Amino acid sequence: MTPTLRTLPFSRRALASATLSLAMLASASAHAATTMRIAHLNPAEATASNSGAMTAVFKQLVETATDGELKVEIYPAGQLGDDANVINQVSQGIVESSISSAGGIAEHYPRIGIFDIPFAFPNIGVATEVIDLSSDFGQMLAEDLEGHTDGLKLLGLLDSGGFFHFTNSERPITAPADMEGMRIRTMTLPTHEAMINALGARATPLAWSEVYTALQTGVADGQMNPIQQTAFANFDEVQDYLTISNHLITPYLWLINDEFYASLSEEHQRVVDWASKVAVDAGRAMSRIIEASEGGLPKLSRGMEVNTITPEAREAFVAATQPAVREVIERRYGDEGVTLLDAMLAAIEETSR
């Protein structure tokens, strides 16, 4: 008769039990879930920000499609630090992924400043087609970024929430002269600073976490951001005027640590690729919904005076700003930056036809 665990002497039963437990632990370890942590600066709720929508959709799709073998943890609202710090963590493999602004990536990849040519995109439809990882320009940007950074792979590319607009506490902006002397908060991007200074205003670079207080205390008179960022940051509480200027549209870059991505099975890589594409579409849709909803322009309109720059005034803004920003790009980013810029402008022109 073959002995069972019950019929073995105590010492042998204990040894067999320990061996069985170790085998079970080894099996569980072999099938342990892999965790992908994603950090972003925006609110966690899927209906409150494009990053919130993207990460919620991505988590659900990935965990369902992999039967829980790949887990997704989300760290919203700057829980892991500011953009530049989190990108460092992604580069080093401390955090697996982030959805980051152009200002955050600029320390690692300065040529992201090519997007800062003012008034380059005529409408959101053109921007959506050009600022996309599947477009020819998107692929060119991804290859350039990945070739000039350490540990970073571009997983997704989309606009950061729509066109940038100006807000301020001084007066309506209808022409460049209206900005004379205003202190306008910018990201720490030399292209943004050049644009604001070219309009006769004073660029005031500040971290995102400092902006509300700066506007409240008068350290800055105004700022520029898409509608959704302006709304969820409650800048309408400390700003009186909103100018629909459509002067910039900058990307959000969904980054993933390249070694982490390479460590995934081919099946899990396909799931991540597919889920990120669906999530980016969800993020774009949420941006448009927020702009038009009670959490967007209607909310801001109740507490701020709103005006729109006319086509004639737009030409004056273009003439004042584009040469100054292009000069910065040529000087700081060299021939490679100019090549990338011209490729973007050509893609915009082609898509606009």
C-alpha positions as CSV (number, residue, x, y, z in Angstrom):
1,M,0.0,0.0,0.0
2,T,1.3,3.4,-0.9
3,P,1.6,5.5,2.3
4,T,-0.5,8.7,2.5
5,L,0.2,11.8,4.4
6,R,-2.1,10.5,7.2
7,T,-0.3,7.1,7.5
8,L,3.2,8.5,7.6
9,P,5.0,8.9,11.0
10,F,4.8,12.4,12.5
11,S,8.2,13.6,11.5
12,R,7.8,12.3,7.9
13,R,4.3,13.8,7.8
14,A,5.7,17.2,8.8
15,L,8.4,16.9,6.2
16,A,5.9,16.0,3.5
17,S,3.6,18.8,4.6
18,A,6.4,21.3,4.4
19,T,7.5,20.0,1.0
20,L,3.9,20.3,-0.3
21,S,3.6,23.8,1.1
22,L,6.8,24.9,-0.6
23,A,5.6,23.4,-3.9
24,M,2.3,25.3,-3.6
25,L,4.2,28.5,-2.8
26,A,6.5,28.0,-5.8
27,S,3.6,27.4,-8.0
28,A,1.8,30.5,-6.8
29,S,5.0,32.5,-7.2
30,A,5.3,31.3,-10.8
31,H,1.8,32.6,-11.5
32,A,2.1,35.8,-9.4
33,A,0.7,38.9,-11.1
34,T,2.9,41.4,-12.6
35,T,2.2,45.0,-11.5
36,M,2.3,48.1,-13.8
37,R,2.1,51.3,-11.9
38,I,0.9,54.4,-13.7
39,A,1.4,58.0,-12.4
40,H,-0.2,61.2,-13.5
41,L,-0.9,64.7,-12.2
42,N,-4.7,65.0,-12.8
43,P,-7.7,63.9,-10.8
44,A,-8.4,60.2,-10.4
45,E,-12.0,60.2,-11.5
46,A,-12.6,59.0,-15.0
47,T,-15.0,61.8,-15.7
48,A,-12.8,64.6,-14.3
49,S,-9.7,64.4,-16.5
50,N,-8.5,62.8,-19.7
51,S,-5.7,61.0,-17.6
52,G,-8.3,59.7,-15.2
53,A,-10.4,58.3,-18.1
54,M,-7.3,56.8,-19.8
55,T,-6.0,55.0,-16.7
56,A,-9.5,53.7,-15.7
57,V,-10.1,52.3,-19.1
58,F,-6.6,50.8,-19.4
59,K,-6.8,49.2,-16.0
60,Q,-10.1,47.5,-16.8
61,L,-9.1,46.3,-20.2
62,V,-5.6,45.0,-19.2
63,E,-6.7,43.2,-16.0
64,T,-9.7,41.6,-17.8
65,A,-7.7,40.5,-20.9
66,T,-4.9,39.0,-18.9
67,D,-7.2,37.4,-16.3
68,G,-5.4,39.4,-13.6
69,E,-1.9,38.2,-14.6
70,L,-1.0,41.9,-15.3
71,K,-2.3,44.2,-12.5
72,V,-2.5,48.0,-13.0
73,E,-2.1,50.4,-10.1
74,I,-2.9,54.1,-10.6
75,Y,-1.3,57.0,-8.7
76,P,-3.1,60.2,-9.7
77,A,-2.9,63.8,-8.6
78,G,0.9,63.9,-8.3
79,Q,1.0,61.3,-5.5
80,L,4.5,60.1,-6.7
81,G,5.9,63.6,-7.4
82,D,5.9,66.1,-10.1
83,D,6.2,65.2,-13.8
84,A,10.0,65.5,-14.1
85,N,10.5,63.5,-10.9
86,V,8.1,60.7,-12.0
87,I,9.7,60.5,-15.5
88,N,13.0,60.0,-13.7
89,Q,11.4,57.1,-11.8
90,V,10.0,55.6,-15.1
91,S,13.4,55.9,-16.8
92,Q,15.0,54.1,-13.8
93,G,12.3,51.4,-13.6
94,I,11.2,52.5,-10.1
95,V,7.7,53.2,-11.6
96,E,6.6,51.4,-14.7
97,S,4.6,54.2,-16.5
98,S,3.4,57.8,-16.5
99,I,1.2,60.1,-18.4
100,S,3.2,63.3,-18.6
101,S,3.1,66.8,-19.9
102,A,5.4,68.5,-22.4
103,G,6.8,70.5,-19.5
104,G,7.7,67.4,-17.6
105,I,9.4,65.6,-20.5
106,A,11.3,68.7,-21.6
107,E,14.1,68.0,-19.1
108,H,14.7,64.6,-20.6
109,Y,13.7,65.4,-24.2
110,P,14.0,69.2,-25.0
111,R,12.9,68.9,-28.6
112,I,9.3,68.4,-27.4
113,G,9.4,72.3,-27.6
114,I,8.6,72.1,-31.3
115,F,4.9,71.9,-30.4
116,D,5.2,75.4,-29.0
117,I,5.0,77.2,-32.4
118,P,1.9,79.4,-31.6
119,F,-1.2,79.1,-33.7
120,A,0.2,76.2,-35.8
121,F,-2.9,73.9,-35.5
122,P,-6.1,75.3,-37.1
123,N,-8.6,73.1,-35.3
124,I,-8.9,70.1,-32.9
125,G,-9.6,67.7,-35.8
126,V,-6.2,68.3,-37.4
127,A,-4.5,68.2,-34.0
128,T,-6.1,64.8,-33.2
129,E,-4.8,63.3,-36.5
130,V,-1.3,64.7,-36.2
131,I,-0.7,64.2,-32.4
132,D,-1.2,60.5,-32.5
133,L,1.2,57.6,-32.2
134,S,-0.1,55.9,-35.3
135,S,0.5,58.9,-37.6
136,D,3.7,59.2,-39.6
137,F,4.7,62.2,-37.6
138,G,3.8,60.4,-34.3
139,Q,6.1,57.5,-35.3
140,M,8.9,59.9,-36.2
141,L,8.5,61.7,-32.8
142,A,8.5,58.3,-31.0
143,E,11.7,57.1,-32.7
144,D,13.4,60.4,-32.0
145,L,12.3,60.5,-28.3
146,E,13.3,56.9,-27.7
147,G,16.6,57.4,-29.4
148,H,17.5,60.4,-27.2
149,T,16.3,59.3,-23.8
150,D,17.3,56.4,-21.5
151,G,14.7,53.8,-20.4
152,L,11.7,55.4,-22.0
153,K,9.3,54.0,-24.6
154,L,6.3,56.0,-25.9
155,L,3.1,54.1,-25.4
156,G,0.6,56.8,-26.4
157,L,0.4,60.3,-27.7
158,L,-2.5,62.7,-27.4
159,D,-3.3,66.4,-26.7
160,S,-3.1,67.4,-23.1
161,G,-6.8,68.5,-22.9
162,G,-7.4,70.8,-25.9
163,F,-6.1,74.1,-27.0
164,F,-4.5,76.5,-24.5
165,H,-6.3,79.7,-23.7
166,F,-5.3,82.8,-21.6
167,T,-6.8,83.7,-18.3
168,N,-5.9,86.8,-16.2
169,S,-7.1,89.1,-13.4
170,E,-6.4,92.4,-15.2
171,R,-8.5,92.9,-18.4
172,P,-9.9,91.1,-21.5
173,I,-7.3,90.2,-24.1
174,T,-8.4,91.2,-27.6
175,A,-5.0,92.1,-29.1
176,P,-1.3,91.7,-28.3
177,A,-1.1,95.1,-26.8
178,D,-3.6,94.0,-24.1
179,M,-0.9,91.7,-22.6
180,E,1.6,94.5,-22.1
181,G,3.2,94.1,-18.7
182,M,1.1,91.1,-17.5
183,R,2.9,88.4,-15.6
184,I,1.8,85.2,-17.2
185,R,2.7,81.9,-15.6
186,T,4.3,79.4,-18.0
187,M,5.8,75.9,-17.7
188,T,9.6,75.9,-17.6
189,L,9.9,75.8,-21.3
190,P,12.0,78.4,-23.1
191,T,9.6,78.4,-26.1
192,H,6.7,79.3,-23.8
193,E,8.7,82.0,-22.2
194,A,9.7,83.4,-25.6
195,M,6.1,83.5,-26.8
196,I,4.9,85.4,-23.7
197,N,7.7,87.8,-23.8
198,A,7.2,88.5,-27.5
199,L,3.7,89.7,-26.7
200,G,5.0,92.3,-24.2
201,A,4.1,90.3,-21.2
202,R,6.5,88.8,-18.6
203,A,6.9,85.1,-18.6
204,T,6.7,83.7,-15.0
205,P,7.8,80.0,-14.9
206,L,6.2,78.1,-12.0
207,A,5.6,74.5,-11.0
208,W,2.0,73.4,-11.4
209,S,1.6,73.0,-7.7
210,E,2.4,76.7,-7.2
211,V,0.1,78.2,-9.8
212,Y,-3.2,78.7,-7.8
213,T,-1.4,80.5,-4.9
214,A,0.6,82.6,-7.4
215,L,-2.6,83.8,-9.1
216,Q,-4.3,84.3,-5.7
217,T,-1.5,86.4,-4.3
218,G,-0.7,88.3,-7.4
219,V,2.7,86.7,-8.0
220,A,1.3,86.1,-11.5
221,D,-1.5,88.0,-13.2
222,G,-2.5,85.2,-15.5
223,Q,-1.8,81.7,-16.9
224,M,-2.5,79.6,-20.0
225,N,-4.0,76.1,-20.1
226,P,-6.7,74.1,-21.7
227,I,-10.3,74.5,-20.5
228,Q,-10.3,71.3,-18.4
229,Q,-7.1,72.1,-16.5
230,T,-8.3,75.6,-15.8
231,A,-11.6,74.3,-14.6
232,F,-10.5,71.5,-12.3
233,A,-7.8,73.7,-10.8
234,N,-10.5,76.2,-10.0
235,F,-8.7,79.1,-11.5
236,D,-12.0,80.8,-12.0
237,E,-11.9,81.5,-8.3
238,V,-8.7,83.7,-8.7
239,Q,-9.1,84.9,-12.3
240,D,-11.6,87.3,-13.9
241,Y,-11.1,87.0,-17.6
242,L,-10.9,84.0,-20.0
243,T,-9.7,84.6,-23.6
244,I,-10.4,81.8,-26.1
245,S,-7.2,82.1,-28.0
246,N,-6.5,78.5,-29.3
247,H,-2.8,79.5,-29.4
248,L,-1.2,76.2,-28.4
249,I,-2.0,72.6,-28.2
250,T,0.7,70.4,-26.5
251,P,0.9,66.7,-26.1
252,Y,0.5,64.3,-23.2
253,L,3.1,61.6,-23.5
254,W,2.2,58.2,-22.2
255,L,5.6,56.7,-21.2
256,I,6.5,53.2,-20.2
257,N,9.9,51.8,-19.0
258,D,11.4,50.1,-22.0
259,E,12.9,47.2,-19.9
260,F,9.6,46.6,-18.2
261,Y,7.8,46.5,-21.5
262,A,10.4,44.1,-23.0
263,S,10.0,41.8,-20.0
264,L,6.4,41.2,-20.7
265,S,5.3,38.2,-22.7
266,E,4.4,38.9,-26.4
267,E,0.7,38.3,-25.4
268,H,0.9,40.8,-22.6
269,Q,2.7,43.3,-24.9
270,R,-0.2,43.0,-27.4
271,V,-2.7,43.6,-24.7
272,V,-0.9,46.7,-23.4
273,D,-0.6,48.1,-26.9
274,W,-4.2,47.5,-27.7
275,A,-5.5,48.7,-24.4
276,S,-3.4,51.9,-24.5
277,K,-4.8,52.7,-28.0
278,V,-8.4,52.3,-26.7
279,A,-7.5,54.3,-23.6
280,V,-6.1,57.2,-25.6
281,D,-9.3,57.4,-27.6
282,A,-11.2,57.5,-24.3
283,G,-9.0,60.3,-23.0
284,R,-9.5,62.4,-26.2
285,A,-13.3,61.9,-25.9
286,M,-13.3,62.8,-22.2
287,S,-11.4,66.0,-23.0
288,R,-14.0,67.1,-25.5
289,I,-16.8,66.1,-23.1
290,I,-15.3,68.1,-20.2
291,E,-14.8,71.2,-22.4
292,A,-18.5,71.2,-23.2
293,S,-19.9,70.0,-19.9
294,E,-20.7,71.7,-16.6
295,G,-17.2,70.9,-15.5
296,G,-15.7,72.9,-18.4
297,L,-16.5,76.1,-20.2
298,P,-20.0,76.5,-18.8
299,K,-18.5,76.4,-15.3
300,L,-15.8,79.0,-16.1
301,S,-18.3,81.2,-17.9
302,R,-20.3,81.7,-14.8
303,G,-17.5,83.3,-12.9
304,M,-15.4,84.8,-15.6
305,E,-15.8,87.2,-18.5
306,V,-15.2,85.3,-21.7
307,N,-14.1,86.6,-25.1
308,T,-12.7,85.1,-28.3
309,I,-9.8,86.4,-30.4
310,T,-11.0,87.4,-33.8
311,P,-9.4,86.0,-37.0
312,E,-7.9,89.5,-37.7
313,A,-6.4,89.7,-34.2
314,R,-5.1,86.2,-34.5
315,E,-2.9,87.3,-37.4
316,A,-1.4,90.0,-35.2
317,F,-0.6,87.4,-32.5
318,V,0.9,85.1,-35.1
319,A,3.2,87.9,-36.4
320,A,4.3,88.7,-32.9
321,T,5.0,85.2,-31.6
322,Q,5.9,82.7,-34.3
323,P,9.3,84.2,-35.3
324,A,10.4,84.5,-31.7
325,V,9.6,80.9,-30.9
326,R,11.1,79.5,-34.1
327,E,14.3,81.4,-33.3
328,V,14.4,79.6,-29.9
329,I,13.8,76.2,-31.6
330,E,16.6,76.8,-34.2
331,R,19.0,78.0,-31.6
332,R,18.4,75.4,-28.8
333,Y,17.5,72.3,-30.8
334,G,19.6,72.6,-33.9
335,D,19.1,71.0,-37.2
336,E,17.5,67.9,-35.8
337,G,14.9,70.1,-34.0
338,V,14.2,72.1,-37.1
339,T,13.8,68.9,-39.1
340,L,11.2,67.6,-36.6
341,L,9.4,71.0,-36.5
342,D,9.2,71.1,-40.3
343,A,7.9,67.6,-40.4
344,M,5.1,68.6,-37.9
345,L,4.2,71.7,-39.9
346,A,4.1,69.6,-43.1
347,A,1.9,67.0,-41.4
348,I,-0.5,69.8,-40.2
349,E,-0.6,71.3,-43.8
350,E,-1.3,67.9,-45.3
351,T,-4.0,67.0,-42.8
352,S,-5.6,70.4,-43.2
353,R,-6.3,69.9,-46.9
